Amino acid sequence: MTRMPPQSPGLSRRELLKVAGTGGAGVLVAGSGVEANQERSRPKIDTSPGDHVLEFDLPGVLIGSAIYPDGPTGCTVFHFPRRATGVVDIRGGSPATFWTDAMRRGAAPVDAICLTGGSIYGLESVAGVATGLLKRKEYAARLGRIALVSGAVIYDFGARTTSVYPDRELGRAALEVARPGRFSRGAHGAGASASCGKWLEPAVKRELAGQGAAFAQQGPIRVGVFTVVNPVGAIVDRTGKVVRGHLDPKTGRRLMYNAPVPGAGEATPEGNTTLTVVVTNQKLGDWELSQISRQVHTSMARAIQPFHALIDGDVLYAVTTGEVGKATDRKATHTVVDMATRLAWDAVLSSFIGRPGNPKKS
């Protein structure tokens, strides 16, 4: 039974019942001068863009990030105001997603994509994006105007000690700050507690990664690649050198995943995932969009080694806003693939920008 709170001067019976209806947690009562416990305990939301913002020109997509610093954990939202078309490519053995069935069968309309931390609990933030869109006049509760929102999660509890997860409020906050032409890299959004290079644990140490992005334009064709890097593998640059993860605490060197290290791999942690969104303005057909998703996702194995492991849950969305060109233009499709595969590597390499802990040797 819920016990009625002690009566305070100036509180009516209706106000007391309102407090009791919250299980005694308390609410902020207008004019009472009493701040509610619920208000005091509400997690602080940080939507600041940070110091490592990529600026680009890609009409048709708005991007916003929000984090709970107390986690830290967060989510990143991609909103397509004029509705886009997308597919999803899911690899690895441990994915957790929201409304991806239709996009796995072929190209499907999509209004927003939410990438989030918090493992399966973080899917609540994806629902928050959907209900946030419902409050806008462009969407409604009838067929044809339902907000089509998809999402995927990373397991980011391994790099922190809290159980805080992205919820509805955080998803809505990221949606509200979504703007064109900017993306916060590093320790922002879903990448707040992302980490990499765990394949050789406990002989080596993981390192914090984050979310990265890259953009390019060739003629009228524009391509942006955005990724949240939280793999069991390490990050490798174009020279073949490990630049993040698999850190040997004894030597200060970063090791390849197949390095002969005693004790390596005996306690490889589960809960790893890389989430990626590829967006282009080039019109693409169902088959072309699906093939691009597979090619780009496969190409990322050059930058993350190993990739698509049983204990990864890698997900890649390929989305077109359909603003230029023709879907039957095979040359344009090849251009998008070439640009996206190159940019994906750049995006992964930018994911740990601003993170501390660069050893002297590598």
C-alpha positions in Angstrom: 0.0 0.0 0.0 1.2 3.5 -0.8 1.5 5.6 2.3 0.2 9.1 2.1 3.0 11.7 2.6 2.7 14.0 5.5 0.6 17.0 4.8 2.5 20.3 4.2 1.1 23.8 4.6 -0.4 25.0 1.3 -1.0 21.6 -0.2 -4.5 20.6 -1.1 -5.9 17.1 -0.9 -5.8 16.8 -4.7 -2.1 17.7 -4.7 -1.4 15.2 -1.9 -3.1 12.5 -3.9 -1.0 13.4 -6.9 2.1 12.9 -4.9 0.8 9.6 -3.5 0.1 8.4 -7.1 3.8 8.5 -7.8 4.5 6.0 -5.1 5.5 8.7 -2.7 8.5 9.7 -4.9 7.3 13.3 -5.0 6.5 15.7 -7.7 7.1 19.4 -8.2 3.9 21.1 -7.0 3.3 24.6 -8.4 3.4 27.2 -5.7 4.5 24.8 -2.9 8.1 25.8 -2.9 9.1 22.2 -2.5 11.4 20.6 -5.1 10.5 17.0 -5.9 12.8 14.1 -5.4 12.0 13.0 -8.9 13.3 16.3 -10.3 16.4 16.2 -8.2 17.3 12.7 -9.3 16.6 13.1 -13.0 19.9 12.5 -14.9 21.5 15.5 -16.5 21.4 15.5 -20.3 24.4 16.9 -22.3 23.7 17.8 -25.9 26.7 20.0 -26.4 28.5 19.4 -29.7 32.0 19.2 -28.3 35.3 20.3 -29.8 35.5 17.8 -32.6 32.6 18.5 -34.9 32.7 17.4 -38.5 30.9 20.0 -40.7 29.6 18.9 -44.1 26.9 19.7 -46.7 24.4 16.8 -47.0 20.8 18.0 -47.4 18.0 15.7 -46.3 19.5 14.5 -43.0 19.6 16.1 -39.5 21.9 14.6 -36.9 21.8 15.0 -33.1 23.6 13.5 -30.2 22.9 13.4 -26.5 24.6 11.7 -23.5 24.0 11.1 -19.8 27.3 12.2 -18.3 26.5 10.0 -15.2 26.9 6.9 -17.4 28.5 8.0 -19.5 26.3 6.7 -22.2 24.3 8.2 -25.0 22.5 8.0 -28.4 22.8 9.5 -31.8 19.8 10.3 -34.0 19.6 10.6 -37.8 16.4 12.3 -38.9 15.2 12.4 -42.5 12.5 15.1 -42.6 11.4 14.2 -46.2 11.6 10.4 -45.5 14.5 8.5 -47.0 14.9 4.9 -48.3 17.3 2.5 -46.6 18.4 -1.1 -46.1 20.3 -2.7 -43.2 23.2 -5.3 -43.2 23.6 -7.1 -40.0 26.8 -9.1 -39.2 28.3 -10.8 -36.2 26.7 -13.0 -33.7 25.2 -10.6 -31.2 23.1 -7.9 -32.7 20.3 -6.0 -30.9 18.1 -3.9 -33.2 14.7 -2.1 -33.4 12.5 -2.3 -36.6 15.1 -3.8 -39.0 13.0 -6.7 -40.4 11.5 -4.6 -43.2 14.9 -3.1 -44.1 16.6 -6.5 -44.2 14.1 -7.7 -46.8 14.9 -4.8 -49.2 14.8 -1.1 -49.4 12.2 0.4 -47.1 11.1 4.0 -46.1 12.7 5.4 -43.0 12.1 8.6 -41.1 14.9 8.2 -38.4 17.6 6.0 -37.2 18.8 5.9 -33.6 22.2 4.4 -32.6 22.5 4.0 -28.9 24.5 2.6 -26.0 23.0 0.7 -23.1 22.7 -2.7 -24.8 19.1 -3.9 -25.2 17.9 -1.5 -22.5 19.0 1.4 -24.7 16.4 0.4 -27.3 14.1 2.6 -25.1 15.8 5.6 -26.6 14.8 4.4 -30.1 11.1 4.3 -29.0 11.7 7.8 -27.6 12.6 9.1 -31.0 9.5 7.5 -32.5 7.2 9.1 -29.9 9.1 12.4 -30.2 8.3 12.5 -33.9 4.6 11.6 -33.2 4.3 15.0 -31.4 5.2 16.8 -34.7 2.5 17.7 -37.2 4.1 15.6 -40.0 3.3 12.4 -38.1 0.2 10.8 -36.7 -1.2 7.5 -35.4 -2.8 6.4 -38.7 -1.2 4.4 -41.5 0.8 6.4 -43.9 1.8 8.9 -41.3 3.4 6.6 -38.6 7.0 7.6 -37.8 9.2 4.8 -39.2 12.2 4.6 -36.8 14.9 2.0 -36.7 17.7 1.6 -34.3 20.6 -0.5 -33.0 22.6 -0.7 -29.8 26.1 -1.3 -28.6 27.1 -2.9 -25.3 29.0 -0.1 -23.5 28.7 -1.3 -19.9 32.2 -3.0 -20.2 33.9 0.4 -20.2 32.1 1.9 -17.2 30.8 0.9 -13.8 27.2 2.3 -13.9 24.0 0.8 -15.1 22.7 4.1 -16.6 21.2 3.5 -20.1 19.8 5.8 -22.8 16.0 6.1 -22.3 13.1 7.8 -24.0 14.0 11.2 -22.6 17.6 10.9 -24.0 16.3 9.8 -27.4 13.9 12.8 -27.6 16.7 15.1 -26.5 19.0 13.9 -29.3 16.1 14.3 -31.8 15.4 17.9 -30.6 19.0 19.0 -31.2 19.3 17.3 -34.6 20.7 19.8 -37.1 22.0 19.6 -40.7 25.7 19.6 -41.6 27.3 18.6 -38.3 28.4 15.5 -36.5 30.1 15.3 -33.0 33.0 12.9 -33.1 34.8 11.1 -30.3 33.2 10.7 -26.8 29.7 11.8 -27.9 26.3 10.3 -28.5 26.3 6.5 -28.7 30.1 6.5 -28.6 30.4 8.0 -25.1 31.7 4.7 -23.6 32.6 2.8 -26.7 35.9 0.9 -26.6 38.0 -1.3 -28.9 40.9 -3.8 -28.9 39.7 -6.5 -26.5 40.5 -9.6 -28.6 43.8 -10.3 -26.8 42.5 -9.6 -23.2 43.6 -10.1 -20.5 47.2 -9.9 -21.9 46.5 -6.5 -23.3 44.2 -3.6 -22.5 41.2 -2.1 -24.4 41.1 1.6 -25.2 38.2 4.0 -25.4 37.0 4.7 -29.0 33.8 6.6 -29.8 31.9 7.8 -32.8 33.5 9.0 -36.1 32.4 10.4 -39.4 33.7 11.3 -42.9 32.2 13.1 -45.8 33.0 13.7 -49.5 31.5 15.0 -52.7 32.2 14.1 -56.3 30.2 16.1 -58.8 26.6 16.2 -57.6 27.0 12.9 -55.6 27.5 13.4 -51.8 28.3 10.6 -49.3 28.6 10.7 -45.5 29.6 7.7 -43.4 28.9 7.8 -39.6 30.0 5.1 -37.3 30.0 4.1 -33.6 33.1 2.0 -33.0 32.8 -0.5 -30.1 34.4 -3.7 -31.6 36.3 -6.6 -30.0 38.9 -5.9 -32.6 41.5 -3.1 -32.7 41.6 -0.1 -35.1 44.2 -0.3 -37.9 45.4 2.6 -40.1 46.2 2.4 -43.8 49.8 1.4 -43.2 48.6 -1.7 -41.3 49.6 -0.3 -37.9 47.3 -0.7 -34.9 46.5 2.8 -33.7 43.9 2.0 -31.0 43.3 -1.0 -28.8 45.3 -4.1 -27.9 47.5 -2.0 -25.7 50.4 -3.9 -24.1 50.8 -2.3 -20.7 54.4 -3.7 -20.4 55.8 -2.2 -23.6 53.3 0.5 -24.4 52.9 -1.0 -27.9 49.6 -1.8 -29.6 49.5 -5.3 -31.0 47.9 -7.0 -34.0 45.0 -9.4 -33.2 47.2 -12.4 -34.1 50.2 -11.4 -32.0 51.8 -14.4 -30.0 51.1 -13.1 -26.5 50.9 -15.5 -23.6 47.5 -15.6 -22.1 45.9 -13.7 -24.9 42.3 -14.4 -25.7 41.7 -16.4 -22.5 39.0 -13.9 -21.3 37.8 -12.2 -24.4 34.8 -10.1 -23.3 31.4 -10.4 -25.0 29.3 -7.4 -25.8 31.0 -5.7 -28.8 29.4 -3.9 -31.8 30.2 -1.4 -34.5 27.2 0.6 -35.8 27.4 2.5 -39.1 25.1 4.7 -41.2 26.0 5.5 -44.8 24.0 8.3 -46.3 24.0 9.5 -50.0 21.9 11.8 -52.0 22.3 9.6 -55.1 19.1 7.8 -56.1 19.6 4.1 -55.7 17.4 1.1 -56.4 16.7 -1.8 -54.1 19.4 -4.1 -55.4 22.0 -1.3 -55.6 21.3 -0.1 -52.1 21.5 -3.6 -50.7 24.8 -4.4 -52.5 26.3 -1.1 -51.3 25.5 -2.0 -47.7 27.3 -5.4 -48.0 30.3 -4.0 -49.8 30.9 -1.1 -47.4 30.4 -3.3 -44.4 32.8 -5.9 -45.7 35.4 -3.2 -46.5 35.4 -2.0 -42.9 37.3 -5.2 -41.9 40.4 -3.4 -43.2 40.1 -0.8 -40.4 38.9 -3.1 -37.6 40.7 -6.3 -37.0 39.1 -8.8 -36.3 35.7 -7.7 -37.4 32.2 -9.4 -37.5 33.2 -11.8 -34.7 30.7 -14.1 -32.9 30.8 -11.6 -30.0 30.2 -8.6 -32.2 26.8 -7.4 -33.3 27.7 -5.2 -36.2 25.0 -3.3 -38.1 25.2 -1.0 -41.1 22.5 1.1 -42.6 22.7 2.3 -46.2 20.3 5.2 -46.8 19.5 7.4 -49.8 17.7 10.7 -49.7 17.2 10.3 -53.5 17.8 13.9 -54.4 20.0 13.5 -57.4 20.6 11.2 -60.4 18.8 8.1 -61.5 18.5 4.8 -59.7 19.5 3.0 -62.9 22.8 4.9 -63.3 25.4 2.1 -62.7 28.3 4.4 -62.9 26.9 6.6 -60.1 26.4 3.5 -58.0 30.0 2.6 -58.5 31.0 6.1 -57.4 29.0 5.8 -54.2 30.6 2.5 -53.4 34.1 3.8 -54.0 33.5 6.9 -51.9 31.8 5.1 -49.1 34.4 2.3 -48.7 37.1 4.9 -48.4 35.2 7.2 -46.1 34.3 4.3 -43.8 37.9 3.8 -43.0 38.3 7.5 -42.4 35.3 7.5 -40.1 36.6 4.7 -38.0 40.0 6.4 -37.6 38.3 9.6 -36.4 36.2 7.8 -33.8 38.7 8.2 -30.9 39.6 11.8 -31.7 40.1 13.8 -28.4 40.5 10.6 -26.3 43.5 10.6 -23.9 46.0 7.8 -23.6 48.3 7.8 -26.6 51.3 5.8 -25.7 54.8 6.8 -26.9 55.3 3.6 -28.8 52.9 2.0 -31.3 
